[in-house]
């Protein structure tokens, strides 16, 4: 599991370069749908980043009131959006391989990361995290399970410290590339 986590970022960059070489957006409509999914994922990540003080407290506000791993859910939405940009019929083999690689890779890497982080948070934050983890599911949202665990407000300062704007900038740049490629058939 440690090997997977150690190579998570380099593998992500390799995947992104692979994507850049094979992606051929199918149509403006498909690209618009992909952009909506990507922006939704960025919004989830941004919302979550305003509550997260990594390793210092249990985040129970915002999306953390419904799921333990909203950053990962947002990342999955972003990846799904970029995969959706490939959609065409018939689906080219290169696109199919990339989509399958994304789904399998994401599932393996983020499951391992969520398990490792859960253990770290339990060790560092103790009983408050254990109580939170018992009440709030890791990925599929449930409403109102964290009542009594505390109240938190979104903080722009925490958002800036978590540098989540980098995800938004990177996603916007890649979307601009896709729109450029679609409009100029490059």
Order of alpha helices (4+ residues) and beta strands (2+ residues): alpha-alpha-alpha-alpha-alpha-alpha-alpha-alpha
